[in-house]
Each structure stands twice: as C-alpha cells, then as structure tokens.
C-alpha cells in the first residue's frame, strides 16, 4: 500500500495494542468503579483518552476480533461466530507491508489458529481450556510450556471435579504462578520486549486470555477482594419471559450441556453469584498486574517515547446480569467494552487525559493505527480514525454503533437500543434514558412504535449501504481495492454521484 515514508523511518511511532478477553466496561477503578483493583489500567486512564462509549462489533471473541482486524462488519466477512477468518485481509498486513515489524504475544484468535496473519513473530495462547482436538491435537505455546514442566493442560475439569457446577467457573489458580496463562503471556511479552533488536518501526499486540472463563485468578489477587463491597447482579423477576425465547434457551444450554463452560445460574444463590463475580474481578486484577509489567518493560526500552498505546477488550461478560452468564447476547455488559488510547507520539508530545462520550466502535482501531503510522486507510474499512479525538478535533459522532451475531443484529444510539432477531417477530427495544439497565423490553409497546419503526428503517439503510458498497471488497479482495460508501459531497471510486441518506450516513 502506498506510503509517504520509508520503512526504516525512525520517526514512525511504535504501535502497542493491549487486549483483554471478555472484560466488561465497568471494571476499571479510575472510571469510578471503586470495587475494582486496577492500578495499571488506572495509569492508562490518567494519561490517555478514555472512550467511555466503545462497543464491540461481535458478541463473541472470534466475531469481534475478525471485524476489528479486518475493518469490516460480520455481514461483510461472513464471520458471525466461530467461523474461519484468518484468510481475510487484515490491517496487520497493511502495517507489515509498510515496513512495520509486527509481533503478537498471547491471544489473537485467528481461525485457523497457526497462521502468520501479517505478524513476523507470534507466541500463541488460546483459551486456557482450549480443546486441542479441534486443532488436530496440536497444543499452543502455553500448553507446550506446561508440558515442559510436566503439567497437563487443565482441560475437562468438569469431568474430574465433582463440585464443578457449584463453583460457577470460580476456580482460583492451583499451580505455580508462572504457569498461569496470563502470567505466561506477561512473561513472554516482557522477555520479547527486552530482547528485541531491530530498526524497523514496531507494532506489538499483547493479548491476554483473561478474564475469559474459567475465572481463575491468582489466589493472592482473590484475597484482595475478600470483604470488598461488590456490585450485585442486575436483573428483574420474570424478566426472561418478556424477552425473545433464545435467551432462556441459551441459559438452559449452558446449564445442561456437559462441557467445561457449563454453568447453571438458575439454581444459584445470591451468595454464589457474588462469589462468581469476586473471582471474575480478581482475574481482571491478575491481568492488570501483567499489563503493568508490559508497560514498564516498554518504558525501559524507550518504546513509549514515541508511541500510540491502545487498550481494549474484545467483548464483555453478563456475570449474572439478567440472570445470564457469558456472551452471545446484545446487552451492554457484553457489547460495551473498555477502550483507552494513550498518545505519546513525538508530534503530539502526548495528550492530556480526557474522556470521550461519543459512540465509537472497535472497528475504529484499525483506521486509527494506520493513520498514526502514516498509512493510507483502505477504502473498504467501515470504521474511522479516532486520532481527531486525541487532538481535540473530533467531528460528528457516529449516530449508531452495531453488533452482529448468528441470528441477532444490535443497533444502539445514545438513547435507544434495537435488537433484531433474524426471521423472527420477537425482538428487543430499550429506552436507555429511562431504563439504562435494559430491564424493560419495549418491542411490543405501542407507545414506542414510532421509535421502533424509525430505528428499523435506519438499520435497513445501514445494512443496504454497507452490503452494496462492500460488494467491491468481495469482488476485488486479491487486489485490495474496493468501493466504499461515500461521504456527503464525495464521488466514489467508480465516479457515481455521492449519496447522502437522510437517516444514516457512512461513518
């Protein structure tokens, strides 16, 4: 891809992307959630720009990461859940083609797993309970590390632990600390940073597996939460009877299907739910400690002197809210994620800490990093750069953010959320101003009929415009040239007149 600077340009910023897995938006102490112990995420908040309304494009790990790294919505790539996506073009390849040395330590969640994906170096760690049979029997780098110490990967504990269902995924780490998957990732990242020698600009992705279940914090971190006042799960008696029937079926599936992610919240007591949440929060603290070690190592090697550091999670976790666990749903505990950007580029001399409340998407991360590197943003990308926010020059906000799953599409504005269930009459509609916890489904409420119709029309407009303009991506992917939805007053690549929809504009 064309670039105005040479590959060896020493003025190019280091690009650092630190990701967690399944971390809710309300789990950072410096954002006012004082039940949390997150000194290193607090450090990022105190130095960077907090995007307090950031949303995931997919309700599962694979779908979210595929959209985030390809720059396209799931309906464009066809990656809605656990679908293969590694052969799609992604912006890591754009960075590598432009001269960046690209390294990934930890979880990327490519599918298939063992591909370069634009990276020159990878240390691969998947979910701690990775089903290695699905990988042809091959383990990842953490599993191999365990085997070197004579340890078998802790799979299938639901079959060996008679109290598994009573634990609700709260299982403190039972081996030496250095054997924990997130500690292994932290150690690997620190060792790589200390030993790396190279003159090419750097893109480093560090992906932690936590706080994805099982919630296995280091015992000393769990101890920090003993006696701590924790927020209760948010739900309403009889709530599921007023929601689409898939939600009850998902809960039943997790309760009755015999697999290591099995969890039964229907019979859980309030004390058990609190204990489950305690383990989840403590695991975030385990991950937070490793984030601090990575930041310190980067600082010691001067990689932060001219850098852009992005911290985010791929999606969140229900954690008992709405009497549900895990993901696959469109509630804010799942789709609303942390996003912080710390700008230490030489030309900006660092930004003042600030807060952005406009709606943004994880699809915006790719354009942000490419623009910071001086690389042309591919025309088929469906997000936009967030660099103007770092400069205090933000333009019009996104009118909506979207999230897609196998049978659901979520469209969220600052005031309302619409969830469409494909091929079904049932759906969800929430008035987020009157009901921020999404307890009252207004889908069939006649007083919200006009709002529902307007949102449905805007959703149709978004789907039609995105599908039409990104048909060019599918036709010409090998050449990496495509059409895109033009901005108002702009002609597209084929000279068609620019189009402006009165309801929803291309971002």
C-alpha positions in Angstrom: 0.0 0.0 0.0 1.3 3.4 -0.9 3.1 5.3 1.9 4.9 8.6 2.1 7.6 7.4 4.4 10.3 4.8 4.1 10.1 1.5 6.0 13.1 2.5 8.2 11.8 5.9 9.1 12.8 6.2 12.8 10.1 8.9 13.4 7.3 6.4 12.9 5.6 5.7 16.2 5.6 2.4 18.0 2.1 1.0 17.9 1.1 -1.0 21.0 -2.2 -2.8 21.3 -3.0 -4.5 24.6 -6.2 -6.6 24.6 -8.1 -8.4 27.3 -10.8 -11.0 26.6 -14.3 -10.8 27.9 -13.8 -7.7 30.1 -16.8 -5.6 30.9 -16.8 -1.8 30.6 -17.5 -1.3 34.4 -14.3 -2.9 35.7 -11.8 0.0 35.8 -11.4 1.7 39.2 -10.4 5.1 37.6 -13.6 5.1 35.7 -15.5 5.2 39.0 -15.9 1.5 39.7 -14.3 1.5 43.1 -14.9 -2.2 43.7 -12.0 -2.8 41.2 -8.3 -3.0 41.9 -6.8 -2.0 38.5 -3.8 0.3 39.2 -2.3 -0.2 35.7 -5.5 0.4 33.8 -5.9 3.4 36.0 -2.5 4.5 34.9 -3.7 4.5 31.3 -6.8 6.4 32.2 -4.8 9.1 34.0 -2.5 9.5 31.0 -4.7 8.9 28.0 -8.1 9.4 26.4 -10.9 7.3 27.8 -13.6 6.3 25.2 -16.4 5.6 27.6 -18.9 4.6 25.0 -17.0 2.0 23.0 -18.8 -1.1 21.6 -17.9 -4.4 20.2 -18.9 -5.4 16.6 -19.4 -9.0 17.5 -20.8 -10.8 20.6 -18.2 -13.5 20.7 -14.4 -13.5 20.7 -13.9 -14.6 17.1 -16.6 -12.4 15.5 -15.4 -9.3 17.3 -11.7 -9.8 16.5 -12.4 -10.7 12.9 -14.4 -7.5 12.5 -11.9 -5.4 14.4 -8.8 -6.6 12.5 -10.4 -6.8 9.0 -12.1 -3.4 9.4 -15.4 -4.9 8.2 -18.7 -5.9 9.8 -19.6 -9.6 10.2 -22.2 -9.4 7.4 -19.4 -8.4 5.0 -16.9 -11.1 6.0 -19.4 -13.8 6.9 -17.7 -14.2 10.3 -20.6 -14.1 12.8 -19.3 -16.5 15.5 -16.6 -19.2 15.5 -16.0 -19.0 11.7 -12.7 -19.1 9.9 -11.4 -15.6 9.2 -7.6 -15.8 9.0 -7.5 -15.7 5.2 -9.3 -12.3 5.1 -7.0 -9.3 4.5 -6.3 -7.5 7.8 -4.6 -4.3 8.8 -1.7 -6.0 10.4 -0.7 -7.0 6.9 -1.0 -3.3 5.9 1.4 -2.4 8.7 3.8 -5.1 7.7 3.7 -4.1 4.0 4.5 -0.6 5.0 7.6 -1.6 6.9 6.4 -2.3 10.5 7.8 -5.2 12.4 4.7 -6.9 13.7 4.7 -9.2 16.7 1.8 -10.9 18.6 2.2 -12.3 22.1 -0.8 -14.2 23.5 -4.3 -14.4 22.2 -5.2 -13.3 18.7 -7.8 -15.9 18.0 -7.1 -16.4 14.3 -9.1 -19.2 12.8 -7.4 -21.3 11.7 -5.0 -20.6 14.5 -1.5 -21.2 13.2 -1.2 -18.5 10.5 1.1 -15.5 10.3 -1.7 -13.1 9.7 0.7 -10.3 8.9 2.8 -10.9 12.0 6.6 -11.7 11.7 6.6 -13.3 15.2 3.9 -15.0 17.3 3.7 -16.5 20.7 0.3 -18.2 20.5 -2.0 -18.7 23.5 -5.7 -19.6 23.1 -8.3 -20.0 25.8 -6.9 -21.8 28.9 -9.4 -24.6 28.3 -8.6 -24.9 24.6 -10.0 -28.1 23.0 -6.8 -29.2 21.4 -8.5 -31.9 19.4 -10.1 -29.2 17.3 -6.6 -28.1 16.4 -5.6 -31.6 15.1 -4.1 -32.4 18.5 -1.6 -29.6 18.4 -1.2 -27.5 21.5 -0.4 -23.8 21.7 2.7 -22.3 23.1 1.3 -22.1 26.6 0.3 -25.7 26.5 3.8 -26.7 25.4 5.2 -24.6 28.2 3.1 -26.6 30.7 4.2 -29.8 29.2 7.9 -28.8 29.6 7.1 -28.6 33.4 5.3 -31.9 33.4 1.9 -30.3 33.7 -1.1 -31.4 31.6 -3.3 -28.5 30.3 -6.2 -28.1 32.7 -9.0 -29.2 30.3 -12.2 -31.1 31.1 -12.2 -30.3 34.8 -16.0 -30.6 34.7 -15.4 -34.3 34.3 -12.9 -34.6 37.2 -14.2 -32.1 39.8 -17.5 -33.2 41.4 -18.1 -29.7 42.7 -17.7 -28.1 39.3 -21.2 -26.8 38.8 -21.3 -25.4 42.3 -18.2 -23.3 41.6 -19.8 -21.3 38.7 -16.4 -21.0 37.0 -14.7 -19.5 40.1 -11.6 -21.7 40.4 -8.5 -20.0 41.8 -5.3 -20.9 40.1 -3.9 -24.1 41.6 -0.3 -24.2 40.3 2.8 -22.1 40.5 2.1 -18.5 39.3 4.5 -18.7 36.3 2.3 -21.5 34.9 -0.9 -19.3 34.7 -1.8 -18.5 31.1 -1.9 -14.7 31.7 1.4 -14.7 33.7 2.9 -16.7 30.9 1.7 -14.1 28.4 3.1 -11.3 30.6 6.4 -13.1 31.0 6.6 -13.8 27.2 5.9 -10.2 26.3 8.4 -8.8 28.8 11.1 -11.2 27.6 10.3 -10.3 24.0 10.4 -6.5 24.6 13.8 -6.8 26.5 15.4 -9.0 23.8 14.0 -7.4 20.6 16.6 -5.7 18.4 15.6 -4.1 15.2 15.4 -0.7 13.5 12.0 -1.1 11.9 9.0 0.6 13.5 7.2 -1.7 15.8 3.6 -3.0 16.1 3.2 -5.2 19.2 -0.1 -6.9 20.0 -0.3 -8.4 23.5 -3.5 -10.4 24.0 -4.4 -11.7 27.4 -6.8 -14.6 27.8 -8.4 -13.2 31.0 -10.9 -12.5 32.2 -12.4 -15.2 29.9 -13.8 -18.1 31.9 -12.8 -20.1 33.9 -12.3 -17.3 36.4 -9.0 -18.5 37.8 -7.3 -15.5 39.5 -4.0 -15.9 41.4 -5.0 -16.6 45.0 -3.3 -13.5 46.3 -5.5 -11.4 44.0 -8.6 -13.2 45.1 -7.7 -12.4 48.7 -7.7 -8.7 47.9 -11.4 -8.9 47.2 -12.3 -10.6 50.5 -14.8 -8.5 52.4 -14.9 -6.0 49.5 -18.3 -4.4 48.7 -19.1 -5.7 45.2 -22.0 -4.6 42.9 -24.9 -7.1 42.7 -26.1 -8.6 39.5 -28.8 -6.6 37.8 -32.0 -8.4 36.9 -35.7 -8.4 37.3 -38.0 -11.2 38.4 -39.8 -12.7 35.4 -37.6 -10.7 33.0 -36.8 -13.6 30.7 -40.5 -14.2 30.0 -40.6 -10.8 28.3 -37.5 -11.3 26.2 -37.1 -13.4 23.0 -37.1 -17.1 23.8 -33.5 -17.6 22.6 -32.3 -16.0 25.9 -33.9 -18.7 28.1 -32.6 -21.4 25.7 -29.1 -20.1 25.9 -29.2 -20.2 29.7 -30.6 -23.7 29.6 -27.9 -24.8 27.1 -25.1 -23.7 29.5 -26.8 -25.3 32.4 -27.5 -28.7 30.8 -24.8 -29.2 28.2 -21.8 -31.2 29.6 -18.8 -29.1 28.8 -16.2 -27.2 30.8 -18.0 -23.9 30.2 -21.1 -25.5 31.8 -22.7 -23.1 34.3 -26.1 -23.2 35.9 -27.3 -19.9 37.2 -31.0 -20.9 37.6 -30.3 -22.5 40.9 -27.5 -20.2 42.0 -27.9 -18.4 45.3 -27.1 -14.7 45.8 -24.0 -15.7 47.7 -22.9 -18.0 44.8 -23.4 -15.2 42.3 -21.4 -12.8 44.4 -18.6 -15.3 44.7 -18.6 -15.9 41.0 -18.3 -12.1 40.4 -15.5 -11.9 43.0 -13.4 -14.4 41.1 -14.1 -12.6 37.8 -13.0 -9.2 39.3 -9.9 -10.8 40.8 -8.9 -12.3 37.5 -9.0 -8.8 36.0 -6.6 -7.8 38.7 -4.3 -10.7 37.8 -4.3 -9.4 34.2 -3.9 -5.8 35.3 -0.7 -6.7 37.1 0.7 -8.2 33.8 -0.3 -5.1 31.9 1.8 -3.0 34.3 4.8 -5.3 33.7 4.4 -4.9 29.9 4.1 -1.1 30.2 7.2 -1.0 32.4 9.2 -3.1 30.0 8.2 -0.9 27.1 9.2 2.2 29.1 12.6 0.7 30.0 13.3 0.1 26.3 12.1 3.6 25.3 9.3 2.2 23.1 6.8 4.5 24.8 8.8 7.6 23.9 7.1 7.9 20.5 4.1 5.6 20.6 0.4 5.1 20.4 -0.8 2.7 23.1 -4.3 1.2 22.7 -6.0 -0.8 25.4 -9.3 -2.6 24.8 -11.3 -5.8 25.3 -13.0 -7.8 22.6 -16.4 -8.0 24.3 -17.8 -8.2 27.8 -19.5 -10.7 30.2 -23.0 -11.0 31.6 -21.8 -12.1 35.0 -25.2 -12.8 36.3 -26.9 -9.7 35.0 -30.3 -10.6 33.6 -29.8 -14.0 35.2 -27.3 -14.9 32.4 -23.7 -15.7 32.0 -21.1 -15.3 29.2 -21.8 -13.6 25.9 -23.9 -14.3 22.7 -26.3 -11.5 23.8 -26.6 -7.8 23.0 -26.9 -6.4 26.5 -24.4 -3.6 27.3 -22.5 -5.9 29.8 -21.5 -7.9 26.6 -21.2 -5.3 23.9 -19.9 -2.2 25.9 -16.1 -2.5 26.3 -13.2 -0.6 27.7 -11.2 1.5 25.3 -8.3 3.8 26.2 -5.8 5.4 23.9 -2.5 6.8 25.3 -0.9 9.1 22.7 2.8 9.6 23.1 3.7 10.4 19.6 6.6 12.8 19.1 4.5 15.2 17.0 1.8 15.5 19.7 4.0 15.4 22.7 1.4 13.3 24.4 -2.2 14.2 25.0 -3.9 15.5 28.2 -6.1 12.9 29.9 -9.7 13.3 28.7 -13.0 11.5 28.3 -14.9 10.9 25.1 -18.6 10.0 25.4 -19.4 9.8 21.7 -20.3 6.3 20.4 -17.2 4.5 19.0 -16.6 1.0 17.7 -13.7 -1.4 17.9 -13.7 -1.1 14.1 -12.3 2.3 14.6 -9.0 0.9 16.0 -7.6 -0.2 12.6 -8.0 3.2 10.9 -6.6 4.9 14.0 -3.4 2.9 14.0 -2.9 3.1 10.2 -3.4 6.9 10.2 -0.9 7.2 13.1 1.6 5.2 11.1 1.1 7.4 8.0 -0.5 4.6 6.0 -3.5 5.1 3.7 -6.6 3.7 5.2 -8.2 1.0 2.9 -11.3 2.4 1.3 -13.4 -0.6 2.3 -12.9 -0.1 6.0 -16.1 0.5 7.9 -14.7 2.4 10.9 -13.0 5.7 11.1 -9.8 7.0 12.8 -10.1 8.2 16.3 -7.0 10.4 16.1 -9.0 13.6 15.9 -10.3 12.9 19.4 -6.8 12.7 20.6 -6.2 16.2 19.1 -9.4 17.6 20.5 -10.8 18.0 17.0 -13.5 15.3 16.8 -16.0 15.5 14.0 -19.7 14.5 14.0 -20.2 11.4 16.2 -21.4 8.1 15.0 -25.2 8.1 15.1 -25.2 4.4 15.9 -23.0 1.5 16.8 -23.7 -2.0 15.7 -23.0 -5.6 16.8 -23.8 -8.8 15.0 -24.2 -12.4 15.9 -25.5 -15.5 14.1 -29.2 -14.5 14.5 -29.1 -11.0 16.0 -28.2 -7.5 14.9 -27.9 -4.8 17.5 -28.2 -1.1 16.7 -27.5 1.3 19.5 -27.9 5.1 19.6 -27.1 7.2 22.7 -30.7 6.9 23.8 -32.1 3.6 22.4 -31.1 0.1 21.6 -32.8 -2.1 19.0 -32.0 -5.9 18.7 -33.5 -7.7 15.7 -33.7 -11.5 15.6 -33.4 -12.6 12.0 -36.5 -14.2 10.7 -38.5 -13.7 13.9 -41.2 -11.4 15.1 -39.7 -11.2 18.6 -37.0 -8.6 19.3 -35.7 -6.1 21.9 -36.1 -2.4 22.2 -34.8 -0.4 25.2 -35.2 3.2 26.2 -31.7 3.7 27.6 -32.5 7.0 29.2 -35.4 5.7 31.2 -34.1 2.2 31.5 -30.2 2.1 31.4 -30.1 -1.4 32.7 -32.2 -2.8 29.9 -34.8 -4.4 32.1 -37.9 -3.4 30.3 -38.4 -4.7 26.7 -40.4 -2.1 24.7 -40.5 -4.1 21.5 -44.3 -4.6 21.6 -45.1 -1.4 23.5 -47.4 0.7 21.3 -46.0 4.0 22.8 -42.6 3.1 21.3 -44.0 2.1 17.9 -42.7 5.2 16.1 -39.2 4.9 17.7 -39.1 1.2 16.7 -40.1 2.0 13.1 -37.5 4.7 12.8 -34.8 2.5 14.2 -35.7 -0.4 11.9 -35.6 1.9 8.8 -32.2 3.2 9.8 -31.0 -0.4 10.4 -32.2 -1.4 6.9 -30.5 1.6 5.4 -27.2 0.7 7.2 -27.4 -2.9 6.0 -28.2 -2.0 2.4 -25.5 0.7 2.1 -22.8 -1.5 3.8 -23.7 -4.6 1.8 -23.8 -2.7 -1.6 -20.6 -0.7 -1.3 -18.6 -3.6 0.2 -19.6 -6.0 -2.6 -16.5 -4.5 -4.2 -14.3 -5.9 -1.4 -15.5 -9.4 -2.2 -15.0 -9.0 -5.9 -11.5 -7.5 -5.8 -10.1 -8.7 -2.4 -7.0 -10.1 -4.1 -6.1 -6.6 -5.3 -7.1 -4.9 -2.1 -9.1 -2.3 -4.0 -12.8 -1.7 -3.5 -15.6 0.6 -3.4 -16.9 2.3 -0.2 -19.9 4.3 0.9 -19.0 7.9 0.1 -19.1 10.7 2.5 -21.6 13.5 1.7 -20.5 15.6 -1.3 -18.0 12.9 -2.4 -17.8 10.7 -5.5 -17.0 7.0 -5.1 -14.2 5.2 -6.9 -16.3 4.5 -10.0 -17.5 8.0 -10.4 -21.0 7.5 -9.2 -22.7 10.5 -7.6 -22.3 10.8 -3.9 -25.3 9.7 -1.9 -26.4 11.0 1.4 -29.1 9.2 3.3 -31.3 11.4 5.5 -31.3 8.8 8.3 -27.8 7.4 8.5 -24.5 8.5 6.9 -21.5 6.4 6.1 -19.0 6.8 9.0 
